[in-house]
Amino acid sequence: MAKIMTINSGSSSLKFKLYEMPEEKIICSGNCERIGLKDGIFTIKYDGKKDQTFPAFPNHAVAARTVLNALLEKGIIKNFNDIKAIGHRIVQGGKYFSSSAYFDDDTEAKIQSLIPLAPLHNQAHLTCYKAFKEVLPSCPAIATFDTAFHQSMEPQDYIFPIPHELTEKYDIRRYGAHGTSHKYLSQEGLKYLQGIKHPRIISCHIGSGASITAIKDGKCVATSMGLTPLGGIMMCTRTGDMDPSVFNYVVSVTHKSAEEVYQMFNKKSGFLGICDYSDSRDVLAGVDKGDERCILANTIFIRRIADFIGQYFVRLGGCDLIIFSAGIGENEPRTRREIIEAIGEALHVKIDNDLNYTIHGKEALISTPDSQIKVAVIPTDEEVMIARDAYQMCIKEKK
């Protein structure tokens, strides 16, 4: 047995879990919120308890030390040496990484070079890595990349039709995101595909950020997000795919800078842009009240997801399993029902709606026996994938 810690850091947060491996038992979990602000929030869950305090987190280094000190103070670990490895989630790995990698100088330099593609995330990941390294200098660490799973795409699926010198010189291409989640879902989904030699899966990671991936034989064939997480389907605050000339036109008519419009498309568009609500629950509540803009926003959202499922059905030459996951996919039966209704006639897929409406955050096969494609709800678990890689690379392979 070995204690493995997973770290998922954002620009102002630090989420963590401590596992007993290889049993995959969660010993504790928690979050440092509002890093860089005066009124921080520290939450830790262990032994069926939940403690919350409100310390200041001037930076990620202070947050990291707060987490590790709490583990000692609460008796969760005896000393820092109890932690045998740390796995860090990294959003952007570019063309460099098709699997998890040891955190060394080369890995760090490559993540640093990719900050322009994920400025809020990669910088925070590196800051957090250095913070934990300062406290645990001898503890091995790995980097698990959101983009790694998508590196199996063929050029026709990741190259953009722009001047080739731009592709070559600046590595402009489709990288995708949520790869750790899609990989987990594809592995978990195999239990529903016993006897199928070449399983074809369409995984729908639908949360505030959302992406859809076509998977064959356990490998990514195509994914909806692009150079950055802005591409693909419409999301809670992101535009998703659209006519690129819209960007230039908005710059010209509003006289905003390119950066301001880019931030608008990332943070003030999607659901929020159409109907002034960014939370899908608020959007659906507006639909029930007959709010026309909420109805439009929800209709576009469902349509975009259905379009990608149809596209990937063709790309895979059929489909054996559709998976719904993440915040909306796991917890909103109405959205699942409307998506299946949108694709049902064309793809001959049906779900048991009575069963569908009982599933909230739990795993279940919700398709009917006569559906030509199976449909499952599978809660995603990116952290356990990181813990598995950290254990495999830092503990098992070292024995």
C-alpha positions in Angstrom: 0.0 0.0 0.0 1.1 3.5 -0.8 -0.3 7.0 -0.2 -0.6 8.9 -3.5 -1.8 12.6 -3.7 -3.5 14.1 -6.7 -3.5 17.8 -7.3 -5.8 19.8 -9.6 -4.9 23.4 -9.4 -6.6 26.4 -11.0 -5.7 30.1 -11.1 -7.2 30.6 -7.7 -7.9 27.1 -6.4 -6.1 23.9 -5.3 -8.2 20.7 -5.2 -6.6 17.6 -3.7 -7.2 13.9 -2.9 -5.1 11.4 -1.0 -5.5 7.8 -2.1 -4.4 4.5 -0.7 -3.1 2.7 -3.7 -3.5 0.3 -5.4 -6.8 -0.1 -3.5 -7.9 3.3 -4.9 -9.4 4.1 -1.5 -9.9 7.8 -0.9 -8.4 8.7 2.4 -9.3 12.4 2.3 -10.1 15.2 -0.2 -10.5 18.9 -0.1 -10.0 22.3 -1.7 -8.3 25.6 -1.2 -10.4 28.3 -2.7 -9.9 32.0 -3.4 -6.1 31.8 -3.5 -4.7 35.3 -3.9 -7.6 36.9 -2.1 -8.0 37.9 1.6 -10.9 35.6 2.4 -9.8 32.1 1.5 -11.8 28.9 2.1 -10.1 25.6 3.1 -12.2 22.5 3.1 -11.0 19.0 4.0 -13.1 15.8 4.1 -11.9 12.7 6.0 -13.2 9.9 8.2 -16.8 11.0 7.3 -16.1 14.5 8.6 -16.0 17.8 6.8 -13.9 20.7 8.3 -13.9 24.2 6.9 -11.8 27.1 7.9 -11.1 30.5 6.3 -7.4 31.2 6.1 -5.8 33.7 3.8 -4.0 32.1 0.8 -1.7 34.8 -0.6 -0.3 32.2 -3.1 -0.3 28.5 -4.0 2.8 27.8 -1.9 0.9 28.8 1.2 -2.1 26.7 0.1 0.1 23.7 -0.5 1.6 24.0 3.0 -1.8 24.5 4.5 -2.9 21.2 2.9 0.1 19.2 4.1 0.0 20.7 7.6 -3.6 19.7 7.9 -2.8 16.2 7.0 -0.3 16.1 9.8 -2.5 17.9 12.4 -5.5 15.6 11.8 -3.4 12.5 11.9 -4.2 11.5 8.3 -0.4 11.0 7.8 2.3 10.5 10.4 4.9 12.5 8.5 5.5 13.9 5.0 7.4 10.8 4.0 4.0 8.9 4.1 3.2 10.5 0.8 5.0 8.4 -1.8 4.1 10.2 -5.0 2.1 13.2 -6.3 0.2 13.4 -9.5 -0.5 16.9 -11.0 -3.3 17.5 -13.6 -1.9 19.6 -16.4 -4.4 21.1 -18.9 -2.1 21.6 -21.9 0.6 19.2 -23.0 0.8 20.3 -26.6 2.4 17.9 -29.1 4.9 16.7 -26.6 3.0 14.3 -24.4 0.8 11.3 -25.3 0.9 9.9 -21.8 1.7 11.0 -18.3 5.3 12.1 -17.7 7.8 12.4 -14.8 8.0 16.0 -13.6 11.6 16.9 -14.4 13.3 19.9 -15.8 12.4 19.0 -19.4 8.7 18.4 -18.5 8.6 21.7 -16.6 10.2 23.6 -19.5 7.7 22.2 -22.0 4.7 23.0 -19.8 6.1 26.5 -19.4 6.4 26.9 -23.2 2.7 26.0 -23.6 1.4 28.7 -21.2 0.2 30.8 -24.2 -2.3 28.0 -25.1 -3.6 27.8 -21.5 -2.5 30.9 -19.7 -4.8 30.6 -16.6 -4.2 26.9 -16.2 -0.6 25.9 -17.1 0.9 28.7 -15.1 -1.1 27.7 -12.0 -0.1 24.1 -12.5 3.6 25.0 -12.5 3.2 27.3 -9.5 1.5 24.5 -7.6 4.1 21.9 -8.6 6.8 24.1 -7.3 4.9 24.8 -4.1 4.6 21.0 -3.3 8.2 20.4 -4.4 9.4 23.0 -1.9 7.7 21.2 0.9 8.3 17.6 -0.4 11.6 17.9 -2.3 12.3 14.2 -2.4 8.7 13.1 -3.3 8.4 12.0 -7.0 5.8 13.7 -9.1 4.2 13.1 -12.4 2.2 15.3 -14.8 -1.0 14.0 -16.3 -2.2 15.9 -19.3 -5.7 16.7 -20.5 -4.5 16.7 -24.0 -2.5 13.4 -24.0 -5.4 11.0 -24.8 -6.1 13.0 -28.0 -2.6 12.6 -29.4 -3.8 9.4 -31.2 -5.8 11.5 -33.7 -4.7 11.4 -37.3 -3.6 14.5 -39.1 -6.9 14.9 -41.0 -8.6 15.2 -37.6 -6.3 17.6 -35.9 -4.9 19.9 -38.7 -6.7 23.2 -39.4 -7.0 24.4 -43.0 -4.7 27.4 -42.5 -1.4 28.2 -44.2 0.9 25.3 -43.6 3.8 27.4 -42.3 1.6 28.5 -39.4 0.8 24.9 -38.5 4.5 24.0 -38.7 6.0 27.1 -37.0 3.6 27.6 -34.2 2.1 24.1 -33.7 -1.4 25.4 -34.3 -3.7 22.3 -34.4 -6.5 20.6 -32.5 -5.4 19.5 -29.1 -8.7 18.9 -27.4 -9.2 18.8 -23.6 -10.8 16.6 -20.9 -8.7 13.7 -22.3 -8.2 12.1 -18.8 -11.9 12.1 -18.4 -12.6 10.6 -21.9 -10.0 7.9 -21.3 -11.5 6.9 -18.0 -15.0 6.8 -19.5 -13.9 4.7 -22.5 -12.3 2.2 -20.1 -15.3 2.0 -17.8 -17.7 1.8 -20.7 -16.1 -1.5 -21.9 -18.1 -3.4 -19.3 -21.2 -2.7 -21.4 -19.6 -3.9 -24.6 -18.6 -7.5 -23.8 -17.9 -9.5 -26.9 -17.4 -6.5 -29.2 -14.0 -6.8 -30.9 -13.6 -3.2 -32.0 -15.7 -1.0 -29.6 -16.9 2.4 -30.9 -17.7 4.9 -28.2 -18.9 8.5 -28.2 -18.2 10.0 -24.8 -20.0 13.2 -23.8 -18.3 15.1 -21.1 -20.9 17.8 -20.5 -20.3 20.3 -17.7 -19.7 24.0 -17.6 -16.9 23.1 -20.0 -18.0 20.4 -22.5 -16.4 18.2 -25.0 -17.3 15.1 -27.1 -14.9 12.5 -28.2 -15.1 9.6 -30.7 -13.2 6.6 -29.5 -12.4 3.4 -31.3 -10.4 0.4 -29.8 -9.7 2.6 -26.8 -8.1 5.4 -28.8 -9.3 8.9 -29.5 -10.3 9.3 -33.2 -11.7 12.8 -33.0 -12.6 15.3 -30.3 -14.7 18.5 -30.3 -12.4 21.1 -28.5 -9.8 22.7 -30.7 -6.5 24.6 -30.1 -8.0 25.7 -26.8 -11.2 24.7 -24.9 -13.1 27.4 -26.7 -13.9 25.2 -29.6 -16.5 22.5 -30.1 -20.1 22.6 -28.7 -21.6 25.7 -27.1 -20.9 25.8 -23.4 -22.0 27.7 -20.3 -19.9 30.7 -21.1 -18.0 29.7 -24.3 -19.1 30.0 -27.9 -17.9 26.7 -29.2 -17.4 26.4 -33.0 -18.7 29.2 -35.2 -17.9 31.2 -38.3 -14.4 32.7 -37.6 -15.3 35.9 -39.4 -17.6 36.7 -36.4 -14.4 37.5 -34.4 -13.1 40.0 -36.8 -16.5 41.6 -37.3 -17.1 42.0 -33.5 -13.7 43.7 -33.2 -14.5 46.1 -36.0 -18.0 47.1 -34.8 -17.3 47.3 -31.0 -13.8 48.7 -31.3 -12.7 46.3 -28.6 -9.3 44.7 -28.7 -8.8 41.2 -30.0 -8.0 40.1 -26.4 -11.2 41.7 -25.1 -13.3 39.9 -27.7 -11.5 36.6 -27.1 -12.3 36.9 -23.4 -15.9 37.8 -24.3 -16.2 34.6 -26.3 -14.7 32.6 -23.5 -16.4 34.1 -20.5 -19.5 36.0 -21.6 -20.9 33.8 -24.4 -22.7 30.4 -24.6 -25.7 30.2 -22.3 -24.7 33.4 -20.6 -24.5 35.3 -23.9 -27.8 34.1 -25.2 -30.0 34.3 -22.1 -28.0 35.9 -19.3 -27.7 32.7 -17.3 -24.5 30.6 -17.2 -25.9 27.7 -15.0 -27.8 25.1 -17.0 -30.2 24.7 -14.1 -31.2 28.3 -14.3 -31.6 28.0 -18.1 -33.9 25.0 -17.7 -35.9 26.9 -15.0 -36.3 29.7 -17.5 -37.5 27.2 -20.2 -40.2 26.0 -17.8 -41.3 29.6 -17.3 -41.5 30.2 -21.1 -38.5 32.5 -21.3 -37.8 32.6 -25.1 -34.1 33.3 -24.7 -33.7 30.4 -22.3 -35.6 28.2 -24.7 -33.3 29.3 -27.6 -30.2 28.7 -25.5 -31.2 25.3 -24.5 -32.3 24.4 -28.0 -28.9 25.5 -29.5 -27.1 23.5 -26.8 -29.0 20.3 -27.5 -28.6 20.8 -31.3 -24.9 21.3 -31.1 -24.4 18.1 -29.0 -26.6 16.1 -31.3 -24.7 17.4 -34.4 -21.4 16.2 -33.0 -22.8 12.8 -32.0 -24.1 12.4 -35.6 -20.8 13.6 -37.0 -18.8 11.1 -34.9 -21.3 8.3 -35.6 -20.2 8.7 -39.3 -16.5 9.1 -38.4 -16.5 5.9 -36.4 -18.6 4.0 -39.0 -21.3 3.4 -36.3 -21.4 3.5 -32.6 -21.8 0.8 -29.9 -22.1 3.1 -26.8 -22.9 6.7 -26.0 -21.7 7.9 -22.5 -23.0 10.9 -20.6 -20.7 12.3 -17.9 -19.6 15.4 -16.0 -21.9 17.9 -14.1 -24.7 18.2 -16.6 -24.3 14.8 -18.2 -24.4 13.0 -14.9 -27.1 15.0 -13.1 -29.5 16.4 -15.6 -31.9 13.7 -17.0 -33.8 16.3 -19.0 -30.8 17.2 -21.1 -30.0 13.5 -21.7 -33.5 12.9 -22.8 -33.6 15.9 -25.2 -30.3 14.9 -26.7 -31.5 11.3 -27.3 -34.7 12.6 -28.8 -32.7 14.8 -31.2 -30.7 11.8 -32.5 -33.1 9.0 -31.8 -34.9 8.7 -35.1 -31.7 8.9 -37.2 -29.5 6.6 -35.1 -32.2 4.3 -33.8 -31.3 4.9 -30.2 -33.8 4.8 -27.3 -33.6 5.2 -23.5 -35.8 4.2 -20.6 -37.0 7.6 -19.5 -38.4 6.4 -16.2 -35.0 5.0 -15.4 -33.2 8.1 -16.8 -35.1 10.4 -14.4 -33.9 8.3 -11.4 -30.2 8.7 -12.3 -28.5 11.6 -10.6 -24.7 11.3 -10.3 -24.8 7.5 -10.4 -23.8 5.0 -13.0 -26.4 3.1 -15.0 -27.2 1.8 -18.5 -30.3 3.7 -19.5 -30.9 2.5 -23.1 -33.8 0.1 -23.8 -33.1 -3.5 -25.0 -34.2 -2.6 -28.5 -31.9 0.4 -28.9 -29.3 -0.1 -31.6 -26.8 1.9 -29.5 -26.3 1.5 -25.8 -26.5 4.6 -23.6 -24.8 4.8 -20.2 -24.4 7.4 -17.5 -20.9 7.1 -16.0 -19.6 9.6 -13.4 -16.2 10.6 -14.5 -13.1 10.3 -12.2 -10.1 12.1 -13.5 -8.3 12.0 -10.1 -8.3 8.2 -10.0 -6.7 8.1 -13.4 -3.9 10.5 -12.2 -3.5 8.3 -9.0 -3.2 5.2 -11.1 -0.5 6.7 -13.3 1.4 8.0 -10.3 1.3 4.6 -8.6 2.3 2.8 -11.8 5.2 5.1 -12.6 6.5 6.0 -9.2 5.8 2.9 -7.1 5.1 -0.2 -9.1 7.7 0.3 -11.8 10.4 1.1 -9.2 9.9 -2.2 -7.3 
